[in-house]
Amino acid sequence: MVKLDKIYTRTGDKGKTRLATGEPVDKWNPRVTAYGSVDEVNAALGVAATTAEGDLAEAIHRIQNDLFDLGADLATPDRGKDLGWEPLRVVQAQVERLEREIDAMNADIPPLDSFILPGGSALAAYLHVARVTCRRAERDIARLAGLEDETVSAPALAYINRLSDWLFVACRAANENGAADIKWVPGANRGDG
């Protein structure tokens, strides 16, 4: 259970923070960067949720909850020590739910015959911002996982990767199942034509 009764601690005034384990680290620590990027994805999804409706709005809210799970997972490194409590971890079932939702959304969308420009409807544009933010979070998490003394679980890394795919398909769904996608026209503005 989370209880926050005091919001400021002054720890950050010196560029430090603490992981969920209590371990003090710099604010620019790769682990803090990774879960901070996840928080940015969540905030971008919060903006998208303001224009989403129905099943898509519900799915966004579920994903926002999952992103808190992912942040908690990343904030609690597995150092092989008994913490005295069971850390929250992203599990494969969360990845598989994203895959099922991707398949369901994509079933009604024609295949792409071009790359698409971020945009279309307002909701699609918001989701594209979340998508590219998610790709950055994925790079940050992968960078963390690649460090010699750090671990990131396979489901955590898979989740953020699958989420960027989910967001891409959700963008197309929000653009009238691709009908309102704005296609990239290679070289369209070169003036050599």
Secondary structure by P-SEA (a helix, b strand, c coil): cccccccccccccccccccccccccccccaaaaaaaaaaaaaaaaaaaacccccaaaaaaaaaaaaaaaaaaaaaccccccccccccccccaaaaaaaaaaaaaaacccccccccccccccaaaaaaaaaaaaaaaaaaaaaaaaacccccccaaaaaaaaaaaaaaaaaaaaaacccccbbbbbcccccccc
